[in-house]
Amino acid sequence: MRDIELLKKASIDVDKGIELLGDIEMYDETLQDFLDESVDRMKRIEASYQNEDMDNYAIDVHAMKGDANYLGFTKLAELSLAHQLKSQEHDLAYVKSHYEELMEEATRVIEVVKKYLSC
């Protein structure tokens, strides 16, 4: 049995995720899907950021926001939403000044999920 407290201690709203997804098994499956997709998504976000491609950047942070909302990653969802809106406005200055915060939170969540799923 996995330790849900590990997620809760990391400020992940597991209860919201389970409520939205139906049960812990579906939640765990969705966490695994998130983890499987996260490596490629992070690479795409990085490439779009480096290329100042706000259109594709917006697509990937939008997808990250959706996953974060469903899984209870509250801070990541908020940061992703802000990046989505600003990149859709082509506000490169905002994206550049807040990029590290977004990537640090995404990396933190990914590491917590990896630890949880390996239990």
MMTF fields as JSON, N, C-alpha, C and O atoms, coordinates in Angstrom:
{
  "mmtfVersion": "1.0.0",
  "mmtfProducer": "UNKNOWN",
  "numBonds": 475,
  "numAtoms": 476,
  "numGroups": 119,
  "numChains": 1,
  "numModels": 1,
  "chainsPerModel": [1],
  "groupsPerChain": [119],
  "chainIdList": ["A"],
  "bondAtomList": [4, 2, 8, 6, 12, 10, 16, 14, 20, 18, 24, 22, 28, 26, 32, 30, 36, 34, 40, 38, 44, 42, 48, 46, 52, 50, 56, 54, 60, 58, 64, 62, 68, 66, 72, 70, 76, 74, 80, 78, 84, 82, 88, 86, 92, 90, 96, 94, 100, 98, 104, 102, 108, 106, 112, 110, 116, 114, 120, 118, 124, 122, 128, 126, 132, 130, 136, 134, 140, 138, 144, 142, 148, 146, 152, 150, 156, 154, 160, 158, 164, 162, 168, 166, 172, 170, 176, 174, 180, 178, 184, 182, 188, 186, 192, 190, 196, 194, 200, 198, 204, 202, 208, 206, 212, 210, 216, 214, 220, 218, 224, 222, 228, 226, 232, 230, 236, 234, 240, 238, 244, 242, 248, 246, 252, 250, 256, 254, 260, 258, 264, 262, 268, 266, 272, 270, 276, 274, 280, 278, 284, 282, 288, 286, 292, 290, 296, 294, 300, 298, 304, 302, 308, 306, 312, 310, 316, 314, 320, 318, 324, 322, 328, 326, 332, 330, 336, 334, 340, 338, 344, 342, 348, 346, 352, 350, 356, 354, 360, 358, 364, 362, 368, 366, 372, 370, 376, 374, 380, 378, 384, 382, 388, 386, 392, 390, 396, 394, 400, 398, 404, 402, 408, 406, 412, 410, 416, 414, 420, 418, 424, 422, 428, 426, 432, 430, 436, 434, 440, 438, 444, 442, 448, 446, 452, 450, 456, 454, 460, 458, 464, 462, 468, 466, 472, 470],
  "bondOrderList": [1, 1, 1, 1, 1, 1, 1, 1, 1, 1, 1, 1, 1, 1, 1, 1, 1, 1, 1, 1, 1, 1, 1, 1, 1, 1, 1, 1, 1, 1, 1, 1, 1, 1, 1, 1, 1, 1, 1, 1, 1, 1, 1, 1, 1, 1, 1, 1, 1, 1, 1, 1, 1, 1, 1, 1, 1, 1, 1, 1, 1, 1, 1, 1, 1, 1, 1, 1, 1, 1, 1, 1, 1, 1, 1, 1, 1, 1, 1, 1, 1, 1, 1, 1, 1, 1, 1, 1, 1, 1, 1, 1, 1, 1, 1, 1, 1, 1, 1, 1, 1, 1, 1, 1, 1, 1, 1, 1, 1, 1, 1, 1, 1, 1, 1, 1, 1, 1],
  "groupList": [{"groupName": "MET", "atomNameList": ["N", "CA", "C", "O"], "elementList": ["N", "C", "C", "O"], "formalChargeList": [0, 0, 0, 0], "bondAtomList": [1, 0, 2, 1, 3, 2], "bondOrderList": [1, 1, 2], "singleLetterCode": "M", "chemCompType": "L-PEPTIDE LINKING"}, {"groupName": "ARG", "atomNameList": ["N", "CA", "C", "O"], "elementList": ["N", "C", "C", "O"], "formalChargeList": [0, 0, 0, 0], "bondAtomList": [1, 0, 2, 1, 3, 2], "bondOrderList": [1, 1, 2], "singleLetterCode": "R", "chemCompType": "L-PEPTIDE LINKING"}, {"groupName": "ASP", "atomNameList": ["N", "CA", "C", "O"], "elementList": ["N", "C", "C", "O"], "formalChargeList": [0, 0, 0, 0], "bondAtomList": [1, 0, 2, 1, 3, 2], "bondOrderList": [1, 1, 2], "singleLetterCode": "D", "chemCompType": "L-PEPTIDE LINKING"}, {"groupName": "ILE", "atomNameList": ["N", "CA", "C", "O"], "elementList": ["N", "C", "C", "O"], "formalChargeList": [0, 0, 0, 0], "bondAtomList": [1, 0, 2, 1, 3, 2], "bondOrderList": [1, 1, 2], "singleLetterCode": "I", "chemCompType": "L-PEPTIDE LINKING"}, {"groupName": "GLU", "atomNameList": ["N", "CA", "C", "O"], "elementList": ["N", "C", "C", "O"], "formalChargeList": [0, 0, 0, 0], "bondAtomList": [1, 0, 2, 1, 3, 2], "bondOrderList": [1, 1, 2], "singleLetterCode": "E", "chemCompType": "L-PEPTIDE LINKING"}, {"groupName": "LEU", "atomNameList": ["N", "CA", "C", "O"], "elementList": ["N", "C", "C", "O"], "formalChargeList": [0, 0, 0, 0], "bondAtomList": [1, 0, 2, 1, 3, 2], "bondOrderList": [1, 1, 2], "singleLetterCode": "L", "chemCompType": "L-PEPTIDE LINKING"}, {"groupName": "LYS", "atomNameList": ["N", "CA", "C", "O"], "elementList": ["N", "C", "C", "O"], "formalChargeList": [0, 0, 0, 0], "bondAtomList": [1, 0, 2, 1, 3, 2], "bondOrderList": [1, 1, 2], "singleLetterCode": "K", "chemCompType": "L-PEPTIDE LINKING"}, {"groupName": "ALA", "atomNameList": ["N", "CA", "C", "O"], "elementList": ["N", "C", "C", "O"], "formalChargeList": [0, 0, 0, 0], "bondAtomList": [1, 0, 2, 1, 3, 2], "bondOrderList": [1, 1, 2], "singleLetterCode": "A", "chemCompType": "L-PEPTIDE LINKING"}, {"groupName": "SER", "atomNameList": ["N", "CA", "C", "O"], "elementList": ["N", "C", "C", "O"], "formalChargeList": [0, 0, 0, 0], "bondAtomList": [1, 0, 2, 1, 3, 2], "bondOrderList": [1, 1, 2], "singleLetterCode": "S", "chemCompType": "L-PEPTIDE LINKING"}, {"groupName": "VAL", "atomNameList": ["N", "CA", "C", "O"], "elementList": ["N", "C", "C", "O"], "formalChargeList": [0, 0, 0, 0], "bondAtomList": [1, 0, 2, 1, 3, 2], "bondOrderList": [1, 1, 2], "singleLetterCode": "V", "chemCompType": "L-PEPTIDE LINKING"}, {"groupName": "GLY", "atomNameList": ["N", "CA", "C", "O"], "elementList": ["N", "C", "C", "O"], "formalChargeList": [0, 0, 0, 0], "bondAtomList": [1, 0, 2, 1, 3, 2], "bondOrderList": [1, 1, 2], "singleLetterCode": "G", "chemCompType": "PEPTIDE LINKING"}, {"groupName": "TYR", "atomNameList": ["N", "CA", "C", "O"], "elementList": ["N", "C", "C", "O"], "formalChargeList": [0, 0, 0, 0], "bondAtomList": [1, 0, 2, 1, 3, 2], "bondOrderList": [1, 1, 2], "singleLetterCode": "Y", "chemCompType": "L-PEPTIDE LINKING"}, {"groupName": "THR", "atomNameList": ["N", "CA", "C", "O"], "elementList": ["N", "C", "C", "O"], "formalChargeList": [0, 0, 0, 0], "bondAtomList": [1, 0, 2, 1, 3, 2], "bondOrderList": [1, 1, 2], "singleLetterCode": "T", "chemCompType": "L-PEPTIDE LINKING"}, {"groupName": "GLN", "atomNameList": ["N", "CA", "C", "O"], "elementList": ["N", "C", "C", "O"], "formalChargeList": [0, 0, 0, 0], "bondAtomList": [1, 0, 2, 1, 3, 2], "bondOrderList": [1, 1, 2], "singleLetterCode": "Q", "chemCompType": "L-PEPTIDE LINKING"}, {"groupName": "PHE", "atomNameList": ["N", "CA", "C", "O"], "elementList": ["N", "C", "C", "O"], "formalChargeList": [0, 0, 0, 0], "bondAtomList": [1, 0, 2, 1, 3, 2], "bondOrderList": [1, 1, 2], "singleLetterCode": "F", "chemCompType": "L-PEPTIDE LINKING"}, {"groupName": "ASN", "atomNameList": ["N", "CA", "C", "O"], "elementList": ["N", "C", "C", "O"], "formalChargeList": [0, 0, 0, 0], "bondAtomList": [1, 0, 2, 1, 3, 2], "bondOrderList": [1, 1, 2], "singleLetterCode": "N", "chemCompType": "L-PEPTIDE LINKING"}, {"groupName": "HIS", "atomNameList": ["N", "CA", "C", "O"], "elementList": ["N", "C", "C", "O"], "formalChargeList": [0, 0, 0, 0], "bondAtomList": [1, 0, 2, 1, 3, 2], "bondOrderList": [1, 1, 2], "singleLetterCode": "H", "chemCompType": "L-PEPTIDE LINKING"}, {"groupName": "CYS", "atomNameList": ["N", "CA", "C", "O"], "elementList": ["N", "C", "C", "O"], "formalChargeList": [0, 0, 0, 0], "bondAtomList": [1, 0, 2, 1, 3, 2], "bondOrderList": [1, 1, 2], "singleLetterCode": "C", "chemCompType": "L-PEPTIDE LINKING"}],
  "groupTypeList": [0, 1, 2, 3, 4, 5, 5, 6, 6, 7, 8, 3, 2, 9, 2, 6, 10, 3, 4, 5, 5, 10, 2, 3, 4, 0, 11, 2, 4, 12, 5, 13, 2, 14, 5, 2, 4, 8, 9, 2, 1, 0, 6, 1, 3, 4, 7, 8, 11, 13, 15, 4, 2, 0, 2, 15, 11, 7, 3, 2, 9, 16, 7, 0, 6, 10, 2, 7, 15, 11, 5, 10, 14, 12, 6, 5, 7, 4, 5, 8, 5, 7, 16, 13, 5, 6, 8, 13, 4, 16, 2, 5, 7, 11, 9, 6, 8, 16, 11, 4, 4, 5, 0, 4, 4, 7, 12, 1, 9, 3, 4, 9, 9, 6, 6, 11, 5, 8, 17],
  "groupIdList": [1, 2, 3, 4, 5, 6, 7, 8, 9, 10, 11, 12, 13, 14, 15, 16, 17, 18, 19, 20, 21, 22, 23, 24, 25, 26, 27, 28, 29, 30, 31, 32, 33, 34, 35, 36, 37, 38, 39, 40, 41, 42, 43, 44, 45, 46, 47, 48, 49, 50, 51, 52, 53, 54, 55, 56, 57, 58, 59, 60, 61, 62, 63, 64, 65, 66, 67, 68, 69, 70, 71, 72, 73, 74, 75, 76, 77, 78, 79, 80, 81, 82, 83, 84, 85, 86, 87, 88, 89, 90, 91, 92, 93, 94, 95, 96, 97, 98, 99, 100, 101, 102, 103, 104, 105, 106, 107, 108, 109, 110, 111, 112, 113, 114, 115, 116, 117, 118, 119],
  "secStructList": [7, 7, 7, 2, 2, 2, 2, 2, 2, 6, 6, 7, 7, 2, 2, 2, 2, 2, 2, 2, 2, 1, 1, 2, 2, 2, 2, 2, 2, 2, 2, 2, 2, 2, 2, 2, 2, 2, 2, 2, 2, 2, 2, 2, 2, 2, 2, 2, 2, 2, 6, 6, 7, 2, 2, 2, 2, 2, 2, 2, 2, 2, 2, 2, 2, 2, 2, 2, 2, 2, 2, 6, 7, 2, 2, 2, 2, 2, 2, 2, 2, 2, 2, 2, 2, 2, 2, 2, 6, 6, 7, 2, 2, 2, 2, 2, 2, 2, 2, 2, 2, 2, 2, 2, 2, 2, 2, 2, 2, 2, 2, 2, 2, 2, 2, 2, 2, 6, 7],
  "xCoordList": [0.847, 0.0, 0.877, 1.811, 0.578, 1.331, 0.935, -0.175, 1.851, 1.652, 1.122, 1.891, -0.183, -0.824, -0.319, -0.293, 0.081, 0.587, 1.815, 2.048, 2.586, 3.75, 3.307, 3.952, 2.216, 1.689, 1.11, 1.36, 0.343, -0.286, 0.755, 0.585, 1.822, 2.894, 3.606, 4.228, 3.511, 4.123, 3.134, 3.337, 2.063, 1.041, 0.306, -0.051, 0.088, -0.702, -2.084, -2.208, -3.111, -4.492, -5.019, -5.782, -4.583, -4.952, -6.467, -7.034, -7.111, -8.561, -9.291, -10.251, -8.849, -9.455, -9.261, -10.194, -8.045, -7.757, -8.618, -9.162, -8.736, -9.552, -11.017, -11.721, -11.471, -12.865, -13.132, -14.169, -12.205, -12.383, -12.246, -12.93, -11.366, -11.065, -11.818, -11.815, -12.461, -13.323, -12.801, -13.53, -11.543, -10.989, -9.462, -8.868, -8.851, -7.392, -6.701, -5.619, -7.298, -6.677, -6.589, -5.556, -7.684, -7.68, -6.725, -6.035, -6.683, -5.755, -4.321, -3.535, -3.982, -2.623, -2.289, -1.179, -3.244, -3.028, -2.778, -1.902, -3.551, -3.409, -2.085, -1.469, -1.645, -0.32, 0.76, 1.696, 0.624, 1.615, 1.601, 2.658, 0.424, 0.316, 0.99, 1.713, 0.744, 1.369, 2.888, 3.59, 3.377, 4.821, 5.393, 6.445, 4.707, 5.166, 5.253, 6.182, 4.3, 4.247, 5.162, 5.581, 5.472, 6.148, 7.537, 7.923, 8.29, 9.636, 9.568, 10.263, 8.731, 8.597, 8.0, 8.436, 7.014, 6.376, 7.392, 7.443, 8.182, 9.181, 10.189, 10.601, 10.578, 11.505, 10.863, 11.517, 9.588, 8.893, 8.757, 8.949, 8.429, 8.313, 9.653, 9.72, 10.708, 12.061, 12.418, 12.936, 12.142, 12.461, 11.651, 12.193, 10.373, 9.534, 10.018, 10.045, 10.399, 10.93, 12.213, 12.361, 13.125, 14.409, 14.21, 14.928, 13.236, 12.964, 11.989, 11.646, 11.551, 10.574, 9.307, 8.703, 8.918, 7.737, 6.553, 6.251, 5.906, 4.847, 3.598, 2.838, 3.373, 2.199, 2.312, 1.388, 3.427, 3.608, 3.829, 3.415, 4.47, 4.643, 3.275, 3.054, 2.362, 1.005, 0.288, -0.435, 0.476, -0.171, 0.296, -0.516, 1.602, 2.129, 1.859, 1.598, 1.916, 1.595, 0.095, -0.315, -0.715, -2.153, -2.377, -3.167, -1.689, -1.81, -1.314, -1.91, -0.226, 0.3, -0.717, -0.915, -1.357, -2.373, -3.516, -3.983, -3.964, -5.059, -4.704, -5.487, -3.538, -3.089, -2.977, -3.417, -2.389, -2.182, -3.52, -3.643, -4.513, -5.842, -6.454, -6.962, -6.4, -6.996, -6.291, -6.923, -4.996, -4.209, -4.011, -3.411, -4.506, -4.409, -3.081, -2.698, -2.374, -1.113, -1.46, -1.258, -1.971, -2.567, -1.605, -1.959, -0.407, 0.54, 0.948, 1.029, 1.203, 1.581, 0.44, 0.684, -0.79, -1.95, -2.033, -2.286, -1.821, -1.876, -0.759, -0.997, 0.446, 1.573, 1.372, 1.628, 0.914, 0.683, -0.384, -0.247, -1.45, -2.507, -1.941, -2.208, -1.17, -0.586, 0.3, 0.248, 1.101, 1.974, 1.169, 1.51, 0.107, -0.744, -1.311, -1.209, -1.905, -2.538, -1.519, -1.767, -0.384, 0.63, 1.265, 1.555, 1.487, 2.078, 1.082, 1.482, -0.214, -1.229, -1.27, -1.627, -0.9, -0.801, 0.568, 0.839, 1.419, 2.797, 3.579, 4.385, 3.328, 4.017, 5.307, 5.389, 6.297, 7.573, 8.286, 8.962, 8.14, 8.792, 8.286, 9.078, 6.976, 6.414, 6.95, 7.414, 6.88, 7.318, 8.775, 9.127, 9.615, 11.042, 11.27, 12.124, 10.532, 10.774, 10.182, 10.547, 9.279, 8.656, 8.91, 8.385, 9.697, 9.953, 10.577, 10.126, 11.599, 12.296, 11.351, 11.426, 10.474, 9.518, 8.611, 8.358, 8.128, 7.283, 8.035, 7.521, 9.245, 10.018, 10.429, 10.456, 10.743, 11.096, 9.906, 10.062, 8.727, 7.538, 7.193, 6.841, 7.286, 7.014, 7.99, 7.587, 9.254, 10.268, 10.011, 10.157, 9.631, 9.335, 8.184, 8.265, 7.122, 5.954, 6.334, 5.936, 7.082, 7.508, 8.301, 8.082, 9.204, 10.015, 9.152, 9.37, 8.181, 7.277, 6.468, 6.313, 5.953, 5.162, 6.012, 5.555, 7.233, 8.14, 8.335, 8.255, 8.587, 8.801, 7.552, 7.639, 6.4, 5.131, 4.88, 4.536, 5.05, 4.756, 5.752, 5.45, 6.928, 7.93, 7.743, 8.433, 6.799, 6.554, 5.9, 5.622],
  "yCoordList": [-1.199, 0.0, 1.241, 1.351, 2.157, 3.405, 4.356, 4.286, 5.24, 6.16, 7.505, 8.355, 7.685, 8.929, 10.123, 11.246, 9.887, 10.983, 11.638, 12.83, 10.888, 11.436, 12.566, 13.611, 12.343, 13.357, 14.538, 15.697, 14.231, 15.291, 16.191, 17.41, 15.596, 16.379, 17.275, 18.27, 16.917, 17.712, 18.72, 19.222, 19.016, 19.995, 19.593, 20.444, 18.309, 17.806, 17.447, 16.705, 17.979, 17.773, 16.45, 16.419, 15.368, 14.028, 13.844, 13.229, 14.375, 14.208, 14.8, 14.207, 15.955, 16.569, 15.653, 15.416, 15.141, 14.251, 13.003, 12.596, 12.403, 11.188, 11.508, 10.735, 12.647, 13.054, 13.22, 12.784, 13.845, 14.079, 12.796, 12.626, 11.904, 10.713, 9.464, 8.456, 9.519, 8.424, 7.548, 7.268, 7.103, 6.258, 6.303, 6.852, 5.719, 5.778, 5.035, 5.438, 3.972, 3.226, 4.099, 4.14, 4.793, 5.683, 6.848, 7.284, 7.349, 8.433, 7.987, 8.702, 6.794, 6.279, 6.07, 6.375, 5.555, 5.37, 6.715, 6.833, 7.714, 9.035, 9.675, 10.385, 9.431, 9.892, 9.266, 9.944, 7.974, 7.296, 7.881, 8.093, 8.139, 8.761, 10.138, 10.486, 10.909, 12.22, 12.077, 12.815, 11.133, 10.921, 10.498, 10.987, 9.594, 9.119, 10.262, 10.314, 11.163, 12.281, 13.43, 14.219, 13.535, 14.736, 14.963, 16.111, 13.911, 14.094, 14.768, 15.753, 14.233, 14.826, 16.227, 17.127, 16.412, 17.729, 18.768, 19.881, 18.409, 19.35, 19.724, 20.88, 18.756, 19.036, 19.984, 20.898, 19.766, 20.645, 22.052, 23.032, 22.158, 23.473, 24.19, 25.372, 23.481, 24.062, 24.53, 25.633, 23.696, 24.057, 25.277, 26.187, 25.294, 26.437, 27.702, 28.776, 27.572, 28.712, 29.226, 30.426, 28.324, 28.719, 29.38, 30.312, 28.886, 29.419, 30.598, 31.142, 30.982, 32.063, 31.792, 32.709, 30.523, 30.062, 30.02, 28.985, 31.151, 31.265, 30.462, 30.081, 30.199, 29.418, 27.978, 27.471, 27.323, 25.948, 25.883, 24.923, 26.884, 26.97, 26.977, 26.271, 27.782, 27.875, 26.532, 26.182, 25.786, 24.477, 23.531, 22.857, 23.485, 22.544, 22.974, 22.124, 24.266, 24.669, 24.519, 24.289, 24.648, 24.379, 22.909, 22.611, 22.002, 20.576, 20.287, 19.486, 20.939, 20.765, 21.249, 20.625, 22.372, 22.924, 21.941, 21.736, 21.338, 20.373, 19.184, 18.789, 18.615, 17.495, 17.922, 17.209, 19.08, 19.57, 19.758, 19.432, 20.276, 20.455, 19.117, 18.967, 18.149, 16.844, 16.099, 15.341, 16.304, 15.533, 16.242, 15.68, 17.463, 18.167, 18.871, 19.136, 19.178, 19.926, 21.414, 22.064, 21.936, 23.264, 24.36, 25.17, 24.393, 25.453, 25.33, 26.338, 24.115, 23.923, 24.333, 24.898, 24.059, 24.457, 25.978, 26.518, 26.666, 28.136, 28.729, 29.636, 28.219, 28.725, 28.446, 29.309, 27.237, 26.868, 27.74, 28.147, 28.03, 28.899, 30.278, 30.826, 30.837, 32.163, 32.129, 33.04, 31.094, 30.984, 30.779, 31.314, 30.005, 29.804, 31.133, 31.471, 31.881, 33.148, 34.146, 34.807, 34.252, 35.224, 34.811, 35.666, 33.516, 33.096, 33.248, 33.512, 33.086, 33.316, 34.791, 35.127, 35.663, 37.099, 37.466, 38.633, 36.46, 36.655, 37.594, 38.403, 37.475, 38.276, 37.55, 36.918, 37.658, 36.979, 37.449, 36.661, 38.71, 39.248, 38.523, 38.156, 38.318, 37.59, 36.162, 35.686, 35.493, 34.096, 33.989, 33.116, 34.867, 34.811, 35.076, 34.437, 35.996, 36.348, 35.326, 35.327, 34.458, 33.48, 32.026, 31.097, 31.846, 30.5, 29.562, 28.428, 30.022, 29.159, 28.68, 27.525, 29.542, 29.158, 28.027, 27.067, 28.147, 27.107, 25.788, 24.744, 25.835, 24.613, 23.975, 22.75, 24.778, 24.235, 23.524, 22.451, 24.108, 23.469, 22.199, 21.189, 22.232, 21.032, 19.919, 18.767, 20.253, 19.267, 18.719, 17.519, 19.59, 19.156, 18.15, 17.101, 18.48, 17.595, 16.259, 15.203, 16.298, 15.067, 14.176, 12.966, 14.762, 13.983, 13.362, 12.213, 14.114, 13.581, 12.421, 11.39, 12.582, 11.533, 10.286, 9.169, 10.47, 9.327, 8.574, 7.346, 9.309, 8.69, 7.939, 6.814, 8.567, 7.943, 6.659, 5.63, 6.716, 5.562, 4.42, 3.274, 4.723, 3.686, 2.967, 1.989, 3.465, 2.836, 1.469, 0.798],
  "zCoordList": [0.0, 0.0, 0.0, 0.794, -0.878, -0.964, 0.153, 0.682, 0.503, 1.617, 1.114, 0.666, 1.191, 0.746, 1.547, 1.042, 2.789, 3.627, 3.006, 3.206, 2.27, 1.567, 0.626, 0.551, -0.077, -0.988, -0.206, -0.537, 0.819, 1.606, 2.269, 2.316, 2.777, 3.404, 2.391, 2.762, 1.117, 0.045, -0.539, -1.645, 0.205, -0.198, -1.474, -2.289, -1.636, -2.756, -2.214, -1.24, -2.854, -2.411, -2.979, -3.945, -2.343, -2.782, -2.767, -3.67, -1.746, -1.629, -2.828, -3.322, -3.298, -4.488, -5.693, -6.46, -5.85, -6.977, -6.958, -7.984, -5.79, -5.675, -5.939, -6.589, -5.435, -5.671, -7.169, -7.669, -7.875, -9.305, -10.132, -11.141, -9.701, -10.502, -10.056, -10.762, -8.896, -8.49, -7.371, -6.418, -7.463, -6.405, -6.455, -7.384, -5.443, -5.331, -6.475, -6.902, -6.971, -8.076, -9.331, -9.999, -9.642, -10.81, -10.574, -11.496, -9.352, -9.014, -9.252, -9.874, -8.751, -8.93, -10.411, -10.849, -11.17, -12.615, -13.3, -14.157, -12.915, -13.512, -13.101, -13.896, -11.872, -11.451, -12.328, -12.751, -12.597, -13.449, -14.861, -15.456, -15.391, -16.718, -16.714, -17.647, -15.659, -15.524, -15.529, -16.22, -14.761, -14.672, -16.021, -16.432, -16.706, -18.018, -19.024, -19.83, -18.979, -19.923, -19.509, -20.356, -18.24, -17.732, -18.319, -18.542, -18.571, -19.117, -20.485, -20.736, -21.361, -22.698, -22.623, -23.34, -21.766, -21.647, -21.159, -21.683, -20.176, -19.641, -20.733, -20.83, -21.545, -22.655, -23.667, -24.168, -23.966, -24.919, -24.352, -25.072, -23.073, -22.442, -22.495, -22.835, -22.16, -22.196, -23.608, -23.785, -24.609, -25.993, -26.442, -27.07, -26.124, -26.494, -25.798, -26.398, -24.537, -23.786, -24.438, -24.669, -24.727, -25.327, -26.697, -27.057, -27.444, -28.784, -28.773, -29.823, -27.58, -27.425, -28.234, -28.791, -28.287, -29.018, -28.042, -27.449, -27.898, -26.902, -27.262, -26.371, -28.541, -28.931, -28.431, -27.795, -28.709, -28.245, -26.736, -26.086, -26.19, -24.743, -24.067, -23.083, -24.605, -24.037, -24.086, -23.153, -25.152, -25.29, -24.188, -23.555, -23.963, -22.976, -21.54, -20.688, -21.251, -19.874, -19.61, -18.472, -20.646, -20.509, -20.133, -19.237, -20.809, -20.496, -19.079, -18.358, -18.687, -17.331, -16.302, -15.259, -16.617, -15.714, -15.527, -14.407, -16.606, -16.524, -15.652, -14.789, -15.87, -15.038, -13.583, -12.681, -13.364, -11.995, -11.286, -10.105, -11.985, -11.385, -10.982, -9.871, -11.892, -11.617, -10.499, -9.764, -10.364, -9.404, -8.068, -7.151, -7.954, -6.678, -6.461, -5.321, -7.542, -7.444, -7.503, -8.529, -6.423, -6.389, -6.85, -7.706, -6.299, -6.665, -8.127, -8.83, -8.596, -9.993, -10.921, -11.987, -10.529, -11.34, -11.443, -12.52, -10.321, -10.323, -11.182, -11.979, -11.016, -11.805, -13.288, -14.128, -13.607, -15.008, -15.647, -16.801, -14.901, -15.422, -15.742, -16.811, -14.828, -15.077, -16.321, -17.147, -16.453, -17.629, -18.907, -19.962, -18.799, -19.978, -20.453, -21.633, -19.537, -19.912, -20.455, -21.464, -19.791, -20.228, -21.55, -22.386, -21.751, -23.026, -24.167, -25.301, -23.885, -24.911, -25.313, -26.442, -24.376, -24.665, -25.246, -25.53, -25.418, -25.891, -24.971, -25.431, -23.673, -22.666, -22.273, -21.22, -23.137, -22.951, -21.687, -21.026, -21.354, -20.152, -18.903, -18.035, -18.811, -17.67, -17.633, -16.597, -18.771, -18.836, -18.404, -17.611, -18.92, -18.568, -17.088, -16.473, -16.514, -15.118, -14.135, -12.959, -14.597, -13.703, -14.116, -13.502, -15.132, -15.674, -14.643, -14.485, -13.951, -12.986, -11.892, -11.475, -11.426, -10.388, -10.879, -10.151, -12.111, -12.69, -12.789, -12.388, -13.321, -13.527, -12.198, -12.084, -11.215, -9.897, -9.266, -8.682, -9.378, -8.801, -9.568, -8.958, -10.888, -11.679, -11.311, -11.155, -11.174, -10.807, -9.407, -9.172, -8.483, -7.117, -7.115, -6.476, -7.834, -7.889, -8.527, -8.036, -9.588, -10.274, -9.316, -9.27, -8.566, -7.623, -6.522, -6.137, -6.02, -4.991, -5.565, -4.911, -6.779, -7.408, -7.633, -7.389, -8.092, -8.283, -6.964, -6.926, -5.903, -4.6, -4.14, -3.647, -4.306, -3.915, -4.702, -4.12, -6.013, -6.848, -6.662, -6.995, -6.136, -5.921, -4.582, -4.293, -3.766, -2.448, -2.608, -1.614]
}
